[in-house]
Amino acid sequence: MKDSPLVSVCLITYNHKEYIVQAIESVLMQKTSFGWELIVADDYSTDGTRDILLEYQKQYPELITLILQEHNVGPAKNWMTLMEKPRTKYIAYFEGDDYWTDPLKLQKQVNVLEKNDELAIAAHGSYKLTDKLSLVESPFKTDTIWSTKDILINNWYIMSASLMFRKSMMALWPDWIAEISHGDLALILVTSLNGNGFYSPEPMSVYRITKSGAMAKFTLEDSKKYILLMDHFNKMSGYKFDREISAIKEKSRKDILQQYLRQNQRANIVSRKYWQNIIQSLKWAKPGELPYVVRRIITDRKLK
Protein backbone atom coordinates (compact mmCIF):
# COMPACT_ATOMS: atom_id res chain seq x y z
CA MET A 1 0.00 0.00 0.00
CA LYS A 2 1.04 3.62 -0.53
CA ASP A 3 2.20 5.83 2.35
CA SER A 4 -0.83 8.12 2.18
CA PRO A 5 -3.98 6.01 1.92
CA LEU A 6 -7.08 7.47 0.31
CA VAL A 7 -9.50 5.11 2.06
CA SER A 8 -9.73 3.79 5.60
CA VAL A 9 -11.55 0.49 5.85
CA CYS A 10 -13.14 0.52 9.31
CA LEU A 11 -14.04 -2.88 10.70
CA ILE A 12 -15.81 -3.36 14.03
CA THR A 13 -15.73 -6.72 15.75
CA TYR A 14 -16.65 -8.60 18.91
CA ASN A 15 -16.42 -12.39 19.28
CA HIS A 16 -16.36 -13.04 15.54
CA LYS A 17 -13.80 -15.86 15.58
CA GLU A 18 -15.79 -17.92 13.08
CA TYR A 19 -16.09 -15.08 10.57
CA ILE A 20 -13.26 -12.57 11.02
CA VAL A 21 -10.83 -14.31 8.67
CA GLN A 22 -13.32 -14.13 5.80
CA ALA A 23 -13.99 -10.48 6.58
CA ILE A 24 -10.30 -9.51 6.59
CA GLU A 25 -9.47 -11.58 3.51
CA SER A 26 -12.28 -9.82 1.62
CA VAL A 27 -10.47 -6.54 2.34
CA LEU A 28 -7.03 -7.86 1.48
CA MET A 29 -8.25 -9.02 -1.94
CA GLN A 30 -9.15 -5.46 -2.97
CA LYS A 31 -7.51 -4.22 -6.18
CA THR A 32 -7.13 -0.45 -6.31
CA SER A 33 -5.16 2.31 -7.99
CA PHE A 34 -4.85 4.10 -4.63
CA GLY A 35 -3.64 3.30 -1.15
CA TRP A 36 -5.90 2.15 1.65
CA GLU A 37 -5.61 1.02 5.26
CA LEU A 38 -7.56 -1.34 7.50
CA ILE A 39 -8.50 -0.22 11.02
CA VAL A 40 -10.10 -2.82 13.28
CA ALA A 41 -11.76 -2.07 16.62
CA ASP A 42 -12.16 -5.13 18.84
CA ASP A 43 -14.45 -4.79 21.85
CA TYR A 44 -12.47 -7.14 24.12
CA SER A 45 -13.33 -10.38 22.34
CA THR A 46 -12.92 -13.51 24.47
CA ASP A 47 -13.39 -16.21 21.82
CA GLY A 48 -10.01 -15.98 20.05
CA THR A 49 -10.91 -13.19 17.64
CA ARG A 50 -8.17 -10.98 19.09
CA ASP A 51 -5.49 -13.62 18.51
CA ILE A 52 -6.48 -13.76 14.84
CA LEU A 53 -6.33 -9.96 14.58
CA LEU A 54 -2.87 -9.83 16.13
CA GLU A 55 -1.61 -12.47 13.71
CA TYR A 56 -2.88 -10.48 10.73
CA GLN A 57 -1.32 -7.30 12.07
CA LYS A 58 1.97 -9.14 12.45
CA GLN A 59 1.77 -10.09 8.77
CA TYR A 60 0.70 -6.61 7.60
CA PRO A 61 2.05 -4.13 10.17
CA GLU A 62 1.99 -1.12 7.83
CA LEU A 63 -1.49 -1.90 6.54
CA ILE A 64 -3.48 -2.96 9.61
CA THR A 65 -4.11 -0.84 12.71
CA LEU A 66 -5.80 -2.41 15.72
CA ILE A 67 -7.88 -0.72 18.40
CA LEU A 68 -7.95 -3.24 21.25
CA GLN A 69 -10.35 -2.26 24.00
CA GLU A 70 -9.03 -3.07 27.49
CA HIS A 71 -12.51 -4.10 28.62
CA ASN A 72 -15.90 -4.50 27.01
CA VAL A 73 -17.10 -0.97 26.24
CA GLY A 74 -20.20 -1.92 24.26
CA PRO A 75 -20.92 -1.60 20.52
CA ALA A 76 -21.74 2.13 20.54
CA LYS A 77 -18.52 3.21 22.28
CA ASN A 78 -16.41 0.78 20.27
CA TRP A 79 -17.98 2.10 17.07
CA MET A 80 -17.34 5.73 17.98
CA THR A 81 -13.72 4.98 18.88
CA LEU A 82 -13.27 3.30 15.52
CA MET A 83 -14.86 6.07 13.48
CA GLU A 84 -12.74 8.78 15.12
CA LYS A 85 -9.48 7.10 14.08
CA PRO A 86 -9.26 7.61 10.26
CA ARG A 87 -7.51 10.60 8.70
CA THR A 88 -8.22 9.68 5.09
CA LYS A 89 -10.56 11.24 2.54
CA TYR A 90 -12.96 8.29 2.51
CA ILE A 91 -14.16 5.68 4.98
CA ALA A 92 -15.57 2.26 4.09
CA TYR A 93 -17.30 0.56 6.98
CA PHE A 94 -18.45 -2.96 7.87
CA GLU A 95 -18.74 -5.47 10.71
CA GLY A 96 -16.70 -8.54 11.55
CA ASP A 97 -19.34 -11.10 10.63
CA ASP A 98 -19.91 -9.58 7.17
CA TYR A 99 -17.66 -9.69 4.12
CA TRP A 100 -17.15 -8.27 0.64
CA THR A 101 -17.47 -10.31 -2.54
CA ASP A 102 -16.06 -8.00 -5.22
CA PRO A 103 -12.30 -7.24 -5.35
CA LEU A 104 -13.14 -3.94 -7.08
CA LYS A 105 -15.63 -2.73 -4.46
CA LEU A 106 -13.39 0.05 -3.12
CA GLN A 107 -12.25 1.12 -6.57
CA LYS A 108 -15.79 1.37 -7.93
CA GLN A 109 -17.04 3.47 -5.04
CA VAL A 110 -14.04 5.80 -5.03
CA ASN A 111 -14.52 6.33 -8.77
CA VAL A 112 -18.10 7.45 -8.17
CA LEU A 113 -17.29 9.81 -5.28
CA GLU A 114 -14.25 11.29 -6.99
CA LYS A 115 -16.30 12.17 -10.07
CA ASN A 116 -19.09 13.89 -8.14
CA ASP A 117 -18.28 16.25 -5.27
CA GLU A 118 -22.01 16.66 -4.60
CA LEU A 119 -22.24 13.09 -3.32
CA ALA A 120 -21.67 12.51 0.39
CA ILE A 121 -22.01 8.73 0.51
CA ALA A 122 -22.03 5.66 -1.71
CA ALA A 123 -23.70 2.31 -1.17
CA HIS A 124 -24.44 -0.82 -3.15
CA GLY A 125 -26.57 -3.93 -3.18
CA SER A 126 -25.94 -6.77 -0.73
CA TYR A 127 -26.72 -10.38 -0.10
CA LYS A 128 -28.01 -11.66 3.21
CA LEU A 129 -26.87 -15.00 4.53
CA THR A 130 -28.87 -17.17 6.91
CA ASP A 131 -29.06 -20.83 5.94
CA LYS A 132 -28.80 -19.70 2.31
CA LEU A 133 -27.69 -16.69 0.31
CA SER A 134 -30.39 -14.30 -0.93
CA LEU A 135 -30.47 -10.77 -2.30
CA VAL A 136 -31.50 -7.90 -0.01
CA GLU A 137 -34.54 -6.26 -1.60
CA SER A 138 -34.03 -2.69 -2.79
CA PRO A 139 -36.40 -0.10 -4.29
CA PHE A 140 -33.72 0.78 -6.87
CA LYS A 141 -32.94 -1.57 -9.75
CA THR A 142 -30.47 0.71 -11.55
CA ASP A 143 -27.76 3.15 -10.48
CA THR A 144 -29.61 5.84 -8.53
CA ILE A 145 -28.93 9.11 -6.76
CA TRP A 146 -30.93 9.01 -3.51
CA SER A 147 -31.87 11.55 -0.87
CA THR A 148 -32.69 11.55 2.84
CA LYS A 149 -36.37 11.10 2.05
CA ASP A 150 -35.64 7.97 0.02
CA ILE A 151 -34.06 6.39 3.10
CA LEU A 152 -36.98 7.30 5.34
CA ILE A 153 -39.81 6.11 3.09
CA ASN A 154 -38.25 2.80 2.11
CA ASN A 155 -37.39 -0.23 4.20
CA TRP A 156 -33.84 -0.50 5.52
CA TYR A 157 -32.26 -1.74 2.32
CA ILE A 158 -28.72 -0.33 2.67
CA MET A 159 -26.46 -2.71 4.53
CA SER A 160 -23.56 -1.32 6.55
CA ALA A 161 -21.02 -3.43 4.64
CA SER A 162 -21.87 -1.46 1.48
CA LEU A 163 -21.10 2.00 2.83
CA MET A 164 -18.39 4.43 1.80
CA PHE A 165 -18.57 8.09 2.79
CA ARG A 166 -16.45 11.21 2.98
CA LYS A 167 -14.43 11.57 6.18
CA SER A 168 -15.21 15.29 6.18
CA MET A 169 -18.77 14.39 7.11
CA MET A 170 -17.57 13.19 10.52
CA ALA A 171 -16.94 16.78 11.63
CA LEU A 172 -20.65 17.43 11.22
CA TRP A 173 -21.81 14.59 13.42
CA PRO A 174 -23.88 15.46 16.53
CA ASP A 175 -23.10 14.32 20.06
CA TRP A 176 -26.32 12.29 20.32
CA ILE A 177 -24.95 9.64 17.96
CA ALA A 178 -23.22 8.09 20.99
CA GLU A 179 -26.63 7.56 22.63
CA ILE A 180 -28.18 5.39 19.94
CA SER A 181 -27.51 1.80 18.89
CA HIS A 182 -28.25 2.11 15.17
CA GLY A 183 -24.95 3.66 14.19
CA ASP A 184 -25.05 2.71 10.52
CA LEU A 185 -28.52 4.18 9.97
CA ALA A 186 -27.52 7.33 11.85
CA LEU A 187 -24.43 7.53 9.65
CA ILE A 188 -26.55 7.32 6.49
CA LEU A 189 -29.16 9.82 7.63
CA VAL A 190 -26.83 12.47 9.05
CA THR A 191 -24.46 12.24 6.11
CA SER A 192 -27.36 12.52 3.64
CA LEU A 193 -28.21 15.97 5.00
CA ASN A 194 -24.93 17.20 3.54
CA GLY A 195 -25.23 15.64 0.11
CA ASN A 196 -27.09 13.00 -1.82
CA GLY A 197 -26.06 9.38 -1.93
CA PHE A 198 -25.25 7.03 -4.78
CA TYR A 199 -26.69 3.54 -4.86
CA SER A 200 -25.58 0.77 -7.19
CA PRO A 201 -27.80 -2.34 -7.18
CA GLU A 202 -24.76 -4.49 -7.91
CA PRO A 203 -24.32 -6.77 -4.84
CA MET A 204 -20.75 -6.58 -3.56
CA SER A 205 -21.11 -7.64 0.08
CA VAL A 206 -22.77 -10.23 2.30
CA TYR A 207 -24.67 -9.38 5.47
CA ARG A 208 -24.55 -12.43 7.70
CA ILE A 209 -27.55 -12.90 10.00
CA THR A 210 -26.30 -14.68 13.13
CA LYS A 211 -27.77 -15.26 16.57
CA SER A 212 -25.53 -12.51 17.93
CA GLY A 213 -25.89 -10.20 14.94
CA ALA A 214 -27.15 -6.66 15.36
CA MET A 215 -30.39 -7.31 13.48
CA ALA A 216 -30.90 -10.93 14.48
CA LYS A 217 -32.86 -9.98 17.59
CA PHE A 218 -34.40 -6.51 17.62
CA THR A 219 -35.04 -6.05 21.34
CA LEU A 220 -37.38 -3.68 23.13
CA GLU A 221 -34.48 -1.42 24.01
CA ASP A 222 -33.40 -1.40 20.36
CA SER A 223 -36.90 -0.35 19.32
CA LYS A 224 -36.94 2.45 21.90
CA LYS A 225 -33.52 3.68 20.79
CA TYR A 226 -34.75 3.57 17.20
CA ILE A 227 -37.48 6.04 18.17
CA LEU A 228 -34.88 8.12 20.04
CA LEU A 229 -32.76 8.23 16.88
CA MET A 230 -35.75 9.43 14.88
CA ASP A 231 -36.51 12.15 17.44
CA HIS A 232 -32.93 13.41 17.37
CA PHE A 233 -32.76 13.34 13.59
CA ASN A 234 -36.12 15.05 13.23
CA LYS A 235 -34.87 17.96 15.33
CA MET A 236 -31.49 18.04 13.58
CA SER A 237 -33.15 18.20 10.14
CA GLY A 238 -35.41 21.05 11.21
CA TYR A 239 -38.50 18.78 11.08
CA LYS A 240 -38.24 18.77 7.30
CA PHE A 241 -39.14 15.08 7.24
CA ASP A 242 -41.62 15.11 10.11
CA ARG A 243 -44.33 13.25 8.19
CA GLU A 244 -42.02 10.39 7.21
CA ILE A 245 -40.45 10.19 10.67
CA SER A 246 -43.86 10.22 12.38
CA ALA A 247 -44.89 7.21 10.28
CA ILE A 248 -41.71 5.37 11.25
CA LYS A 249 -42.20 6.16 14.95
CA GLU A 250 -45.82 5.00 14.85
CA LYS A 251 -44.80 1.67 13.35
CA SER A 252 -42.12 1.28 16.03
CA ARG A 253 -44.58 2.20 18.78
CA LYS A 254 -46.95 -0.55 17.67
CA ASP A 255 -44.06 -3.00 17.59
CA ILE A 256 -43.04 -2.07 21.14
CA LEU A 257 -46.61 -2.53 22.35
CA GLN A 258 -46.82 -5.98 20.76
CA GLN A 259 -43.47 -6.98 22.25
CA TYR A 260 -44.70 -6.14 25.76
CA LEU A 261 -47.90 -8.08 25.21
CA ARG A 262 -45.98 -11.10 23.90
CA GLN A 263 -43.65 -10.98 26.89
CA ASN A 264 -46.65 -11.08 29.19
CA GLN A 265 -47.83 -14.31 27.62
CA ARG A 266 -44.73 -15.98 29.05
CA ALA A 267 -44.42 -14.11 32.36
CA ASN A 268 -45.61 -15.49 35.68
CA ILE A 269 -48.75 -13.66 36.84
CA VAL A 270 -47.40 -13.14 40.35
CA SER A 271 -44.04 -11.85 39.14
CA ARG A 272 -42.96 -8.20 39.13
CA LYS A 273 -42.13 -8.56 35.45
CA TYR A 274 -45.73 -9.40 34.61
CA TRP A 275 -47.11 -6.24 36.18
CA GLN A 276 -44.30 -4.11 34.77
CA ASN A 277 -45.22 -5.37 31.30
CA ILE A 278 -48.88 -4.44 31.88
CA ILE A 279 -47.90 -0.90 32.92
CA GLN A 280 -45.65 -0.55 29.86
CA SER A 281 -48.34 -1.97 27.57
CA LEU A 282 -50.80 0.65 28.82
CA LYS A 283 -48.11 3.34 28.48
CA TRP A 284 -47.33 2.56 24.85
CA ALA A 285 -50.97 2.09 23.81
CA LYS A 286 -53.03 4.92 22.33
CA PRO A 287 -56.41 5.62 24.00
CA GLY A 288 -58.28 3.84 21.22
CA GLU A 289 -56.14 0.73 21.70
CA LEU A 290 -56.79 0.37 25.44
CA PRO A 291 -59.82 -1.97 25.06
CA TYR A 292 -57.71 -4.26 22.85
CA VAL A 293 -54.83 -4.25 25.37
CA VAL A 294 -57.16 -5.06 28.26
CA ARG A 295 -58.74 -7.94 26.31
CA ARG A 296 -55.28 -9.31 25.52
CA ILE A 297 -54.25 -9.12 29.17
CA ILE A 298 -57.45 -10.86 30.36
CA THR A 299 -57.28 -13.53 27.66
CA ASP A 300 -53.61 -14.28 28.33
CA ARG A 301 -54.28 -14.54 32.06
CA LYS A 302 -57.13 -17.03 31.51
CA LEU A 303 -54.83 -19.17 29.37
CA LYS A 304 -52.24 -19.47 32.15
C-alpha positions in Angstrom: 0.0 0.0 0.0 1.0 3.6 -0.5 2.2 5.8 2.4 -0.8 8.1 2.2 -4.0 6.0 1.9 -7.1 7.5 0.3 -9.5 5.1 2.1 -9.7 3.8 5.6 -11.6 0.5 5.8 -13.1 0.5 9.3 -14.0 -2.9 10.7 -15.8 -3.4 14.0 -15.7 -6.7 15.8 -16.6 -8.6 18.9 -16.4 -12.4 19.3 -16.4 -13.0 15.5 -13.8 -15.9 15.6 -15.8 -17.9 13.1 -16.1 -15.1 10.6 -13.3 -12.6 11.0 -10.8 -14.3 8.7 -13.3 -14.1 5.8 -14.0 -10.5 6.6 -10.3 -9.5 6.6 -9.5 -11.6 3.5 -12.3 -9.8 1.6 -10.5 -6.5 2.3 -7.0 -7.9 1.5 -8.3 -9.0 -1.9 -9.2 -5.5 -3.0 -7.5 -4.2 -6.2 -7.1 -0.4 -6.3 -5.2 2.3 -8.0 -4.8 4.1 -4.6 -3.6 3.3 -1.2 -5.9 2.1 1.7 -5.6 1.0 5.3 -7.6 -1.3 7.5 -8.5 -0.2 11.0 -10.1 -2.8 13.3 -11.8 -2.1 16.6 -12.2 -5.1 18.8 -14.4 -4.8 21.9 -12.5 -7.1 24.1 -13.3 -10.4 22.3 -12.9 -13.5 24.5 -13.4 -16.2 21.8 -10.0 -16.0 20.1 -10.9 -13.2 17.6 -8.2 -11.0 19.1 -5.5 -13.6 18.5 -6.5 -13.8 14.8 -6.3 -10.0 14.6 -2.9 -9.8 16.1 -1.6 -12.5 13.7 -2.9 -10.5 10.7 -1.3 -7.3 12.1 2.0 -9.1 12.4 1.8 -10.1 8.8 0.7 -6.6 7.6 2.1 -4.1 10.2 2.0 -1.1 7.8 -1.5 -1.9 6.5 -3.5 -3.0 9.6 -4.1 -0.8 12.7 -5.8 -2.4 15.7 -7.9 -0.7 18.4 -7.9 -3.2 21.2 -10.3 -2.3 24.0 -9.0 -3.1 27.5 -12.5 -4.1 28.6 -15.9 -4.5 27.0 -17.1 -1.0 26.2 -20.2 -1.9 24.3 -20.9 -1.6 20.5 -21.7 2.1 20.5 -18.5 3.2 22.3 -16.4 0.8 20.3 -18.0 2.1 17.1 -17.3 5.7 18.0 -13.7 5.0 18.9 -13.3 3.3 15.5 -14.9 6.1 13.5 -12.7 8.8 15.1 -9.5 7.1 14.1 -9.3 7.6 10.3 -7.5 10.6 8.7 -8.2 9.7 5.1 -10.6 11.2 2.5 -13.0 8.3 2.5 -14.2 5.7 5.0 -15.6 2.3 4.1 -17.3 0.6 7.0 -18.4 -3.0 7.9 -18.7 -5.5 10.7 -16.7 -8.5 11.6 -19.3 -11.1 10.6 -19.9 -9.6 7.2 -17.7 -9.7 4.1 -17.2 -8.3 0.6 -17.5 -10.3 -2.5 -16.1 -8.0 -5.2 -12.3 -7.2 -5.4 -13.1 -3.9 -7.1 -15.6 -2.7 -4.5 -13.4 0.0 -3.1 -12.2 1.1 -6.6 -15.8 1.4 -7.9 -17.0 3.5 -5.0 -14.0 5.8 -5.0 -14.5 6.3 -8.8 -18.1 7.5 -8.2 -17.3 9.8 -5.3 -14.2 11.3 -7.0 -16.3 12.2 -10.1 -19.1 13.9 -8.1 -18.3 16.3 -5.3 -22.0 16.7 -4.6 -22.2 13.1 -3.3 -21.7 12.5 0.4 -22.0 8.7 0.5 -22.0 5.7 -1.7 -23.7 2.3 -1.2 -24.4 -0.8 -3.1 -26.6 -3.9 -3.2 -25.9 -6.8 -0.7 -26.7 -10.4 -0.1 -28.0 -11.7 3.2 -26.9 -15.0 4.5 -28.9 -17.2 6.9 -29.1 -20.8 5.9 -28.8 -19.7 2.3 -27.7 -16.7 0.3 -30.4 -14.3 -0.9 -30.5 -10.8 -2.3 -31.5 -7.9 0.0 -34.5 -6.3 -1.6 -34.0 -2.7 -2.8 -36.4 -0.1 -4.3 -33.7 0.8 -6.9 -32.9 -1.6 -9.7 -30.5 0.7 -11.6 -27.8 3.2 -10.5 -29.6 5.8 -8.5 -28.9 9.1 -6.8 -30.9 9.0 -3.5 -31.9 11.6 -0.9 -32.7 11.6 2.8 -36.4 11.1 2.1 -35.6 8.0 0.0 -34.1 6.4 3.1 -37.0 7.3 5.3 -39.8 6.1 3.1 -38.2 2.8 2.1 -37.4 -0.2 4.2 -33.8 -0.5 5.5 -32.3 -1.7 2.3 -28.7 -0.3 2.7 -26.5 -2.7 4.5 -23.6 -1.3 6.6 -21.0 -3.4 4.6 -21.9 -1.5 1.5 -21.1 2.0 2.8 -18.4 4.4 1.8 -18.6 8.1 2.8 -16.5 11.2 3.0 -14.4 11.6 6.2 -15.2 15.3 6.2 -18.8 14.4 7.1 -17.6 13.2 10.5 -16.9 16.8 11.6 -20.6 17.4 11.2 -21.8 14.6 13.4 -23.9 15.5 16.5 -23.1 14.3 20.1 -26.3 12.3 20.3 -24.9 9.6 18.0 -23.2 8.1 21.0 -26.6 7.6 22.6 -28.2 5.4 19.9 -27.5 1.8 18.9 -28.3 2.1 15.2 -25.0 3.7 14.2 -25.0 2.7 10.5 -28.5 4.2 10.0 -27.5 7.3 11.8 -24.4 7.5 9.6 -26.6 7.3 6.5 -29.2 9.8 7.6 -26.8 12.5 9.1 -24.5 12.2 6.1 -27.4 12.5 3.6 -28.2 16.0 5.0 -24.9 17.2 3.5 -25.2 15.6 0.1 -27.1 13.0 -1.8 -26.1 9.4 -1.9 -25.3 7.0 -4.8 -26.7 3.5 -4.9 -25.6 0.8 -7.2 -27.8 -2.3 -7.2 -24.8 -4.5 -7.9 -24.3 -6.8 -4.8 -20.7 -6.6 -3.6 -21.1 -7.6 0.1 -22.8 -10.2 2.3 -24.7 -9.4 5.5 -24.5 -12.4 7.7 -27.5 -12.9 10.0 -26.3 -14.7 13.1 -27.8 -15.3 16.6 -25.5 -12.5 17.9 -25.9 -10.2 14.9 -27.2 -6.7 15.4 -30.4 -7.3 13.5 -30.9 -10.9 14.5 -32.9 -10.0 17.6 -34.4 -6.5 17.6 -35.0 -6.0 21.3 -37.4 -3.7 23.1 -34.5 -1.4 24.0 -33.4 -1.4 20.4 -36.9 -0.4 19.3 -36.9 2.5 21.9 -33.5 3.7 20.8 -34.8 3.6 17.2 -37.5 6.0 18.2 -34.9 8.1 20.0 -32.8 8.2 16.9 -35.7 9.4 14.9 -36.5 12.1 17.4 -32.9 13.4 17.4 -32.8 13.3 13.6 -36.1 15.0 13.2 -34.9 18.0 15.3 -31.5 18.0 13.6 -33.2 18.2 10.1 -35.4 21.0 11.2 -38.5 18.8 11.1 -38.2 18.8 7.3 -39.1 15.1 7.2 -41.6 15.1 10.1 -44.3 13.2 8.2 -42.0 10.4 7.2 -40.5 10.2 10.7 -43.9 10.2 12.4 -44.9 7.2 10.3 -41.7 5.4 11.3 -42.2 6.2 14.9 -45.8 5.0 14.9 -44.8 1.7 13.4 -42.1 1.3 16.0 -44.6 2.2 18.8 -46.9 -0.5 17.7 -44.1 -3.0 17.6 -43.0 -2.1 21.1 -46.6 -2.5 22.3 -46.8 -6.0 20.8 -43.5 -7.0 22.2 -44.7 -6.1 25.8 -47.9 -8.1 25.2 -46.0 -11.1 23.9 -43.7 -11.0 26.9 -46.7 -11.1 29.2 -47.8 -14.3 27.6 -44.7 -16.0 29.0 -44.4 -14.1 32.4 -45.6 -15.5 35.7 -48.7 -13.7 36.8 -47.4 -13.1 40.3 -44.0 -11.8 39.1 -43.0 -8.2 39.1 -42.1 -8.6 35.5 -45.7 -9.4 34.6 -47.1 -6.2 36.2 -44.3 -4.1 34.8 -45.2 -5.4 31.3 -48.9 -4.4 31.9 -47.9 -0.9 32.9 -45.7 -0.6 29.9 -48.3 -2.0 27.6 -50.8 0.7 28.8 -48.1 3.3 28.5 -47.3 2.6 24.8 -51.0 2.1 23.8 -53.0 4.9 22.3 -56.4 5.6 24.0 -58.3 3.8 21.2 -56.1 0.7 21.7 -56.8 0.4 25.4 -59.8 -2.0 25.1 -57.7 -4.3 22.9 -54.8 -4.3 25.4 -57.2 -5.1 28.3 -58.7 -7.9 26.3 -55.3 -9.3 25.5 -54.3 -9.1 29.2 -57.4 -10.9 30.4 -57.3 -13.5 27.7 -53.6 -14.3 28.3 -54.3 -14.5 32.1 -57.1 -17.0 31.5 -54.8 -19.2 29.4 -52.2 -19.5 32.2 
